[in-house]
Amino acid sequence: MDSDKCSTQVERLEVVETGRRRQWTDDEKLKIVLESMQAPRAISSTARRHGISRSLLLIWRRSFGAGHAAEVEQPKPAFVPAVVTSPAAPAKASSSAAVPASGKMVIELGPDRRIIVDAGVDAAALARVLGILERR
């Protein structure tokens, strides 16, 4: 039998360093993110060139807001809370109190959407329309 195979003595021990995590500064990250936005579909090639994963580059792009900077900035439609109060009682009874209120309300939902309703609009119907538009 060969005695070398059963030996517990180590003749040579080699330590292989796998490397450590790289620390990227915000300036370096921003430079890489901007480089990835230079051409369409440049994410994978940019990540490969800098030795990082594609998913890490996408995380950096999201954190720097690069995904939204490429799009045209448009304000998001938002609803403003409305306060409905009862009309104040007139100090003197007059004949004008019997005349129904006239007027229009304009509800703007964005630069290209608006709802114009008359004073006599059915509140339940308006609430249903606004509820549908809010979900969109």
Secondary structure, DSSP 8 states (H G I E B T S, - for coil): --SSTT----S--------------HHHHHHHHHHHTSSTT-HHHHHHHHT--HHHHHHHHHHTTHHHHSS-------------------SS--GGGGS----EEEEEEETTEEEEEETT--HHHHHHHHHHHHH-
